[in-house]
Amino acid sequence: MRRAGLRCWTRVLPGLFGPAALLLATPWPAAAQLRRDPSVQPIAEARAGDLLIGLGASYGAPAEALVIELRGDLQNVLHISGRDSSHVDLQDGVADGTTNDFGDFRIGVGLLPLGGDSGLSGGIRVEVKLPNSNETKGIGTNTTDVRLSVLGSYGAGDLRLTGDLGIAILEAPLENFEQNDVVVYSAELLYRPRGGSWRLGLGIDGRAATRDRVLVGTEDLGEVRGIAEYGSGAWVLDLEGAVGYAGTSPDWAVRGGVSFRPGS
Protein backbone atom coordinates (compact mmCIF):
# COMPACT_ATOMS: atom_id res chain seq x y z
CA MET A 1 0.00 0.00 0.00
CA ARG A 2 1.44 3.36 -1.04
CA ARG A 3 0.94 6.45 1.04
CA ALA A 4 1.51 10.08 0.24
CA GLY A 5 0.62 13.17 2.19
CA LEU A 6 1.18 16.86 2.81
CA ARG A 7 1.35 18.16 6.35
CA CYS A 8 1.31 21.67 7.72
CA TRP A 9 1.20 22.18 11.46
CA THR A 10 2.53 24.23 14.34
CA ARG A 11 4.05 23.17 17.63
CA VAL A 12 4.61 25.67 20.41
CA LEU A 13 6.44 25.12 23.65
CA PRO A 14 5.20 27.90 25.97
CA GLY A 15 7.59 27.11 28.82
CA LEU A 16 7.07 28.67 32.24
CA PHE A 17 4.53 31.49 32.34
CA GLY A 18 6.79 34.19 33.73
CA PRO A 19 10.04 33.70 31.76
CA ALA A 20 8.18 32.58 28.65
CA ALA A 21 6.13 35.76 28.44
CA LEU A 22 9.30 37.86 28.64
CA LEU A 23 11.11 35.76 26.01
CA LEU A 24 8.23 35.83 23.57
CA ALA A 25 8.14 39.59 23.83
CA THR A 26 11.81 39.92 22.86
CA PRO A 27 13.61 38.92 19.63
CA TRP A 28 14.47 35.19 19.58
CA PRO A 29 16.97 33.57 17.19
CA ALA A 30 15.75 30.73 14.97
CA ALA A 31 17.56 27.99 16.84
CA ALA A 32 15.45 25.16 15.34
CA GLN A 33 15.70 23.12 18.52
CA LEU A 34 12.51 21.18 17.91
CA ARG A 35 12.06 18.83 14.95
CA ARG A 36 9.29 18.53 12.43
CA ASP A 37 7.45 15.18 12.69
CA PRO A 38 10.03 13.41 14.87
CA SER A 39 9.96 9.86 16.11
CA VAL A 40 10.74 11.33 19.53
CA GLN A 41 10.82 15.06 20.09
CA PRO A 42 14.22 16.16 21.55
CA ILE A 43 12.61 17.80 24.59
CA ALA A 44 15.95 18.31 26.32
CA GLU A 45 17.02 20.72 23.55
CA ALA A 46 13.82 22.79 23.69
CA ARG A 47 14.06 26.33 24.96
CA ALA A 48 11.37 28.51 26.43
CA GLY A 49 9.68 30.42 23.63
CA ASP A 50 10.63 28.04 20.79
CA LEU A 51 8.21 28.19 17.88
CA LEU A 52 8.32 25.71 15.00
CA ILE A 53 6.20 25.90 11.86
CA GLY A 54 6.68 22.99 9.47
CA LEU A 55 5.61 21.97 6.00
CA GLY A 56 6.56 18.65 4.46
CA ALA A 57 5.58 15.74 2.26
CA SER A 58 5.92 12.01 2.73
CA TYR A 59 5.81 8.97 0.50
CA GLY A 60 5.88 5.31 1.48
CA ALA A 61 6.75 2.49 -0.87
CA PRO A 62 4.95 -0.85 -0.46
CA ALA A 63 6.66 -3.56 1.55
CA GLU A 64 7.64 -6.62 -0.48
CA ALA A 65 6.22 -9.12 2.01
CA LEU A 66 4.62 -8.98 5.43
CA VAL A 67 3.55 -12.16 7.24
CA ILE A 68 1.67 -12.23 10.55
CA GLU A 69 1.61 -15.63 12.26
CA LEU A 70 -0.55 -16.91 15.10
CA ARG A 71 0.41 -20.44 16.07
CA GLY A 72 -0.57 -22.63 18.97
CA ASP A 73 -1.34 -26.15 20.10
CA LEU A 74 -5.02 -26.71 20.76
CA GLN A 75 -4.18 -29.91 22.58
CA ASN A 76 -0.98 -31.68 23.64
CA VAL A 77 -0.97 -35.28 24.83
CA LEU A 78 1.86 -36.62 27.00
CA HIS A 79 2.31 -40.28 27.86
CA ILE A 80 4.72 -41.04 30.73
CA SER A 81 5.94 -44.62 30.88
CA GLY A 82 8.22 -44.00 33.88
CA ARG A 83 10.40 -41.40 35.59
CA ASP A 84 12.95 -41.01 38.36
CA SER A 85 12.68 -37.36 39.42
CA SER A 86 11.20 -34.11 38.21
CA HIS A 87 11.99 -30.41 38.56
CA VAL A 88 8.25 -29.72 38.93
CA ASP A 89 5.77 -31.40 41.26
CA LEU A 90 3.38 -33.05 38.84
CA GLN A 91 -0.32 -33.43 39.51
CA ASP A 92 -1.61 -36.64 41.04
CA GLY A 93 -2.03 -39.35 38.45
CA VAL A 94 0.41 -37.76 36.01
CA ALA A 95 3.56 -39.51 37.22
CA ASP A 96 2.83 -42.74 35.35
CA GLY A 97 0.06 -42.26 32.86
CA THR A 98 -1.29 -39.97 30.15
CA THR A 99 -2.12 -36.29 30.45
CA ASN A 100 -3.22 -33.57 28.07
CA ASP A 101 -3.49 -29.77 28.01
CA PHE A 102 -3.43 -26.72 25.76
CA GLY A 103 -0.05 -25.67 24.42
CA ASP A 104 1.61 -22.26 24.25
CA PHE A 105 0.69 -19.67 21.62
CA ARG A 106 3.12 -17.77 19.43
CA ILE A 107 2.62 -14.44 17.66
CA GLY A 108 5.17 -13.65 14.96
CA VAL A 109 5.67 -10.86 12.42
CA GLY A 110 8.04 -11.25 9.48
CA LEU A 111 8.91 -8.35 7.17
CA LEU A 112 10.92 -8.78 3.97
CA PRO A 113 11.37 -5.26 2.51
CA LEU A 114 14.50 -5.95 0.46
CA GLY A 115 14.44 -7.96 -2.74
CA GLY A 116 11.70 -10.05 -4.31
CA ASP A 117 10.69 -13.60 -5.09
CA SER A 118 13.85 -14.24 -7.10
CA GLY A 119 17.46 -13.54 -6.20
CA LEU A 120 18.45 -12.29 -2.77
CA SER A 121 16.04 -10.75 -0.28
CA GLY A 122 16.29 -9.80 3.38
CA GLY A 123 14.26 -8.64 6.35
CA ILE A 124 13.53 -9.12 10.04
CA ARG A 125 11.29 -11.33 12.16
CA VAL A 126 9.91 -10.85 15.69
CA GLU A 127 8.09 -13.57 17.64
CA VAL A 128 6.60 -13.67 21.14
CA LYS A 129 5.64 -16.88 22.91
CA LEU A 130 2.71 -16.50 25.32
CA PRO A 131 2.27 -19.10 28.06
CA ASN A 132 -0.89 -21.14 27.91
CA SER A 133 0.31 -24.53 29.13
CA ASN A 134 0.36 -26.22 32.53
CA GLU A 135 3.78 -27.38 33.66
CA THR A 136 2.27 -29.43 36.51
CA LYS A 137 0.90 -31.71 33.80
CA GLY A 138 4.35 -32.06 32.27
CA ILE A 139 3.44 -29.86 29.30
CA GLY A 140 5.16 -26.53 28.53
CA THR A 141 7.27 -24.20 30.67
CA ASN A 142 4.64 -21.49 31.37
CA THR A 143 7.07 -18.71 30.36
CA THR A 144 7.00 -15.66 28.09
CA ASP A 145 9.81 -15.65 25.51
CA VAL A 146 10.84 -13.15 22.81
CA ARG A 147 12.73 -13.86 19.59
CA LEU A 148 14.29 -11.33 17.19
CA SER A 149 16.10 -12.48 14.06
CA VAL A 150 17.35 -11.37 10.66
CA LEU A 151 15.74 -13.06 7.65
CA GLY A 152 17.40 -13.97 4.40
CA SER A 153 16.16 -15.71 1.27
CA TYR A 154 17.46 -16.68 -2.14
CA GLY A 155 15.35 -18.01 -4.97
CA ALA A 156 16.53 -19.36 -8.32
CA GLY A 157 14.56 -21.58 -10.66
CA ASP A 158 12.90 -24.44 -8.80
CA LEU A 159 14.92 -23.88 -5.58
CA ARG A 160 14.49 -21.52 -2.66
CA LEU A 161 16.76 -21.19 0.37
CA THR A 162 15.38 -19.35 3.41
CA GLY A 163 16.98 -18.83 6.79
CA ASP A 164 17.16 -16.63 9.85
CA LEU A 165 19.67 -15.91 12.58
CA GLY A 166 19.10 -13.97 15.77
CA ILE A 167 18.69 -14.01 19.52
CA ALA A 168 15.90 -15.06 21.87
CA ILE A 169 15.32 -14.06 25.48
CA LEU A 170 14.01 -17.06 27.38
CA GLU A 171 12.49 -16.71 30.83
CA ALA A 172 13.77 -19.34 33.25
CA PRO A 173 10.75 -21.35 34.42
CA LEU A 174 12.21 -22.47 37.76
CA GLU A 175 14.15 -19.39 38.92
CA ASN A 176 12.87 -15.93 39.77
CA PHE A 177 14.32 -12.94 37.90
CA GLU A 178 16.48 -15.18 35.68
CA GLN A 179 16.67 -15.51 31.92
CA ASN A 180 18.88 -17.01 29.25
CA ASP A 181 19.85 -15.26 26.04
CA VAL A 182 20.18 -17.89 23.32
CA VAL A 183 21.27 -17.78 19.70
CA VAL A 184 18.45 -18.96 17.44
CA TYR A 185 18.89 -20.18 13.89
CA SER A 186 16.97 -21.94 11.15
CA ALA A 187 17.34 -22.68 7.45
CA GLU A 188 15.25 -24.47 4.87
CA LEU A 189 15.92 -25.52 1.29
CA LEU A 190 12.78 -26.07 -0.78
CA TYR A 191 12.50 -27.71 -4.19
CA ARG A 192 9.35 -27.39 -6.27
CA PRO A 193 9.28 -28.18 -10.02
CA ARG A 194 7.54 -25.47 -12.01
CA GLY A 195 3.91 -26.41 -12.42
CA GLY A 196 4.30 -29.44 -10.14
CA SER A 197 2.05 -30.46 -7.27
CA TRP A 198 4.88 -31.63 -5.01
CA ARG A 199 7.30 -29.62 -2.93
CA LEU A 200 10.21 -31.21 -1.08
CA GLY A 201 12.43 -29.66 1.54
CA LEU A 202 15.29 -30.13 3.97
CA GLY A 203 15.66 -27.89 7.00
CA ILE A 204 17.39 -27.26 10.29
CA ASP A 205 16.03 -25.46 13.36
CA GLY A 206 17.63 -24.87 16.75
CA ARG A 207 18.97 -22.66 19.50
CA ALA A 208 22.20 -22.49 21.50
CA ALA A 209 22.59 -21.08 25.01
CA THR A 210 25.11 -18.30 25.62
CA ARG A 211 25.50 -18.77 29.38
CA ASP A 212 28.03 -21.03 31.06
CA ARG A 213 25.33 -22.26 33.42
CA VAL A 214 22.39 -23.38 31.34
CA LEU A 215 19.12 -22.90 33.20
CA VAL A 216 16.55 -25.67 33.22
CA GLY A 217 13.96 -25.03 30.52
CA THR A 218 16.35 -22.98 28.35
CA GLU A 219 18.60 -25.79 27.11
CA ASP A 220 19.94 -26.16 23.59
CA LEU A 221 17.57 -27.49 20.94
CA GLY A 222 18.22 -28.71 17.41
CA GLU A 223 16.40 -30.67 14.71
CA VAL A 224 17.06 -31.72 11.14
CA ARG A 225 13.82 -31.94 9.17
CA GLY A 226 12.70 -33.60 5.96
CA ILE A 227 9.56 -32.14 4.36
CA ALA A 228 7.11 -33.30 1.68
CA GLU A 229 4.05 -31.34 0.56
CA TYR A 230 1.36 -32.15 -1.98
CA GLY A 231 -1.01 -29.47 -3.22
CA SER A 232 -4.32 -29.76 -5.00
CA GLY A 233 -6.13 -26.49 -5.64
CA ALA A 234 -6.41 -24.58 -2.37
CA TRP A 235 -5.55 -27.67 -0.26
CA VAL A 236 -2.05 -28.74 0.78
CA LEU A 237 -1.12 -31.94 2.61
CA ASP A 238 2.22 -31.91 4.41
CA LEU A 239 4.31 -34.64 6.03
CA GLU A 240 7.52 -34.14 8.00
CA GLY A 241 10.11 -36.28 9.72
CA ALA A 242 12.70 -34.89 12.14
CA VAL A 243 15.79 -36.08 14.01
CA GLY A 244 17.02 -34.25 17.10
CA TYR A 245 20.72 -33.56 17.64
CA ALA A 246 21.05 -31.14 20.59
CA GLY A 247 19.96 -30.70 24.20
CA THR A 248 16.44 -31.80 25.05
CA SER A 249 15.27 -32.19 21.44
CA PRO A 250 13.25 -35.32 20.66
CA ASP A 251 15.24 -38.28 19.36
CA TRP A 252 12.88 -38.36 16.40
CA ALA A 253 9.52 -36.91 15.42
CA VAL A 254 6.83 -37.37 12.79
CA ARG A 255 4.42 -34.55 11.93
CA GLY A 256 1.64 -34.02 9.45
CA GLY A 257 -1.25 -31.75 8.65
CA VAL A 258 -3.46 -30.12 6.06
CA SER A 259 -3.89 -26.45 5.17
CA PHE A 260 -6.34 -24.42 3.10
CA ARG A 261 -5.74 -21.09 1.38
CA PRO A 262 -8.89 -19.29 0.23
CA GLY A 263 -8.75 -17.81 -3.23
CA SER A 264 -6.29 -20.35 -4.62
N, C-alpha and C positions, 0 to 999 in steps of 0.2 A: 504494500500500500504506500503510495507516494503522498507526501504532505508538503504543502507550501503555505506560507503565510506572511503577513505584514503586520508588524506590531508598532504601536506608538503609545508610550506610557510615561508616567512621571513617578519618581520615588523621592520622597523628602524625608530627611532625618532631622526633626526639629530640635533634638537635644534637650538640655535643661532650659526651663522657661526663662530664667533670668539671663544667663550668658547668651543663650540662643537669640533672644530678642535683640541684644546689643550687636551680635555678630551679623545678623541679617540686615541690620540697619547700616552697616559699614561695608565698604568694598571687600569682596572675597575672591581670591584667585581661583581659577578653574583647576583645582587639584585633581579632579577625576578619581577620587578615592573609591567611590562605589562603582560597581560594574553593571552593565546592562545585561539582564537575563542570565544571572550567574547560576551555577549549580549550588553554590553556597556563597552568600554575600559576605565579603571580607569586612565584617563588622568592626574588627579591631582597628582598621585603617580609616574608619569613618570619623569625620570631624563635625562638631556642632555647626549647623548652618549649611552643610553640603546639600546641593541640589543637582539632580541628574535627570536630564530629559533625553530619552533614547528613541531611535528609530532604526528598525532593522528588518531583515527578511531571512527566512529560513526555508530550507529544502531538505527533505529526507528521501534517500533512495530506498527501494524495497530490499528487505533482507532476503538472502538466497534461500534459506531454510530455517524454520523455527518449529521445533517439536516439543510438545508438552506431554509428559508421561504421568500417568497415575497407575501405579502397580500395587498389588497386594494379594495376599493369600486369604481366600474366603474360609478355608479350612485346612489345617495341618493335622496329620495323624502320626502319632509316634508310638511305636511298639518297642517296649523294653523287655528284653529276654533275660537280663541280669545285670547287676551293677555291684561295685564294691563301696564307693563313697561318692558324695555329691557336694558341690559347692553351695547348692541351694537345697533347703528342706522342701522336698516334694510333697504334694498332697497325698493323703491316705489313699491307697489303692493304685498309686502311680508307679511305685517302686518296681513292681514286676507285673506288667500288664500293658494295656493300650489306652492312650489318652488322645484327646483332640482339642483344638482351640483355633481361634482366628490367628492369622499371622500379621506381621508388621506391614505398614503401608509406606510406599515411597512416592514422592513427588519430585519429578525431574524436569528440567528445562534445558534443551540443547539448541544452540544458535550457531549457524554456519554461514557467516556473512561474506567469507572470502572464497572465491572460486565457484564452480558449478558442478554439474553432474558428470563431467569428464575432466581429466587432469587432476591437478592438486586443488584441494580446498581445505579450509581451516576454520576453527571456531572455539567455543567454550561450552562447558556443560556444568550445571549445578544440580545437585540432588540432595534431598532431605529425607531421612528415614524417620517416620513417626511411630512410636511404640503402640502396639495394639495387641501384643501377645501376653501370655501368662507364664512367667518363668517357673512358677511352682508346679506347672504341668510338664516341665521339661521342654517347653517350646518358646524360643525367642529369648532375648536379653532384656527387653523392656527398657531400651535406651533410645535417646534421640541422637542421630549421627548426621554429619554434614559432609558432602563430597564436592570438591571443585576440581575440574580437570580441563585440559586443553585437548580439543578434538582435531583429528587430522583424517583426510580421506584422499584416496587416489583411485580414479576409475579409468580403465582403458579396455575397450572392446567388451568381452564377456566377463571381465574380472573387475572386482572392486575390493580394495583394501581399506579398512576403517579401523582406527584405533584412538585411544585416549590415554593420557598420562597426567596424574595430578596427586592431590593429597586429600585425605579424609580425616576428620576429627571424630574419634570414636569415644563416646562416654563409657567409662568403666562401670560395668553393672554391679560389681561387688564392693566398690570403694567410693566413699564420698569425696567429692571435689577432685576427682582424678580423671584423666583422659589419656588417650594414646593417639599421636599423630602418625598415620600410616601412609605409605606411598601406595597409590592405587593405579592399576594399569589394566588395559584390555586391548585386544586386537582381534580382527576377524577378516578372513579372506573368503569372499563369496564368488562363486562361479555360476553363471546363468547363461546358457546359449540363447542367442537372439531368437525371439519367437518361441522359445521352449517353455514347457510347463514346469520343469524341474529347476530347483536351485540348490546347489551343494555348498557347504562351507566348512571351514576349519578355524577354530578360534581358541583364544586363551584369555583367562580372566582371573585376577588375583589382587592381593594386597600384601605389603610387607611392613612390619612394625619398625619404627625408628628408635625405639627406646631399648636400653640394655635390659631392663626388667619388663618383660611383656606381661601386661595385666590380663587376667582371666576374662575372656569374652572379647578380647581385641587381638587374638592371635593371627598369625599369617594364614592366608587362604590362597588356593591356587587350583585351577582346573584347566584341562585341555578338553575342548569340545569338538564333536563332529556333528554336522547339521545336514538335514535333508528336508526340503520343502517341496510340496506339490500343489500347484494352483490350478483352479478351474473356475473361471469367471471371477466373482467377488470372494470366493472361498479359497482358503489356503490351509492345508494340513501340514503340520511340522512334526518331525521326530528328531530327537537329539540324544546322543550318548556322551558321557563325560567321565574322565578319570582324574582323580585328585592327586596332587603332588606336593602340597605344602600344608603345614599346621593341622588344623582340625577340619580340613576339607574331607568330603566323603571319599571312600576308596573308589567307588564308581557310582554312577547315577544314570537313570534313563528318564527322559522327559518327553512329553508329547502334548499336542493341543491343536485347536482349530481356531481360525480367525476369519472375520468377515469385514470387508471394506465396502461400505455403501458407495454407489456410483461407479463401481468398476464394471 
